């Protein structure tokens, strides 16, 4: 990566914590790591395309049978019908969905957002690539 050395370090933008609520998110990265108990866990990094000034939110999902519900929630949220196991987390990078965030005070990181739950969007997907023209005589009223 080539650096632009004319950009001042003073130009960094302070990112904001979003109020508790439901937001559209984009998966920026999914990284398999080990937690403090030496168990595999996924670090899910998400941004919010409709909230440009928002901080990224990180969610940590441990690979345990008791956490299957959370993997299912995130796969359902982004519409990943192909997901068969946790290794499919790498395949949802760039996908979007909806998430409910809460706000918490953390001793290390201060005030931050936390994932409360991922939300499955049951509404029909619109095909924005094609436009359908409806003639007035085709209307039933």
FENRA-V951116 format. One record per pair of residues at least 24 apart in sequence whose C-alpha atoms are under 10 Angstrom apart, sorted by the first residue. I is the first residue (numbers start at 1). J is the second residue. If there is no record, write none. Layout:
# FENRA-V951116
i:j
I:J
I:J
This chain:
# FENRA-V951116
i:j
13:53
14:53
14:54
14:55
15:52
15:53
15:54
15:55
15:56
16:51
16:52
16:53
16:54
16:55
16:56
16:111
16:112
16:113
17:53
17:54
17:55
17:56
17:57
17:102
17:103
17:104
17:111
17:112
17:113
17:114
18:48
18:51
18:53
18:54
18:55
18:57
18:101
18:102
18:103
18:112
18:113
18:114
19:101
19:102
19:103
19:112
19:113
20:100
20:101
20:102
20:103
20:104
20:113
20:114
20:115
20:116
21:99
21:100
21:101
21:102
21:103
21:116
22:98
22:99
22:100
22:101
22:102
22:115
22:116
22:117
22:118
22:119
23:47
23:48
23:49
23:50
23:51
23:97
23:98
23:99
23:100
23:101
23:118
23:119
24:48
24:49
24:50
24:51
24:96
24:97
24:98
24:99
24:100
24:119
25:49
25:50
25:51
25:56
25:57
25:77
25:78
25:94
25:95
25:96
25:97
25:98
25:99
25:100
25:118
26:50
26:56
26:78
26:92
26:93
26:94
26:95
26:96
26:97
26:98
26:99
27:56
27:57
27:58
27:74
27:78
27:89
27:90
27:92
27:93
27:94
27:95
27:96
27:97
28:56
28:57
28:58
28:92
28:93
28:94
28:95
28:96
29:58
29:89
29:90
29:91
29:92
29:93
29:94
29:95
30:58
30:59
30:60
30:87
30:88
30:89
30:90
30:91
30:92
30:93
31:60
31:89
31:90
32:60
32:61
32:62
32:63
32:86
32:87
32:89
32:90
33:60
33:61
33:62
34:62
34:63
35:60
35:61
35:62
39:63
39:64
40:64
41:86
42:71
42:86
42:87
42:89
42:90
43:89
44:74
44:89
44:90
44:93
45:93
46:93
46:94
46:95
46:96
47:96
48:96
48:97
48:98
48:99
49:96
54:113
55:112
55:113
56:112
56:113
57:101
57:112
57:113
57:114
57:115
58:112
58:113
58:114
58:115
59:113
59:114
59:115
59:116
60:115
61:86
70:117
70:118
71:118
72:118
72:120
73:99
73:117
73:118
73:119
73:120
74:98
74:99
74:117
74:118
74:119
74:120
75:118
75:119
75:120
76:118
76:119
76:120
76:121
76:122
77:117
77:118
77:119
77:120
77:121
77:122
78:118
78:119
78:120
78:121
79:120
79:121
79:122
97:121
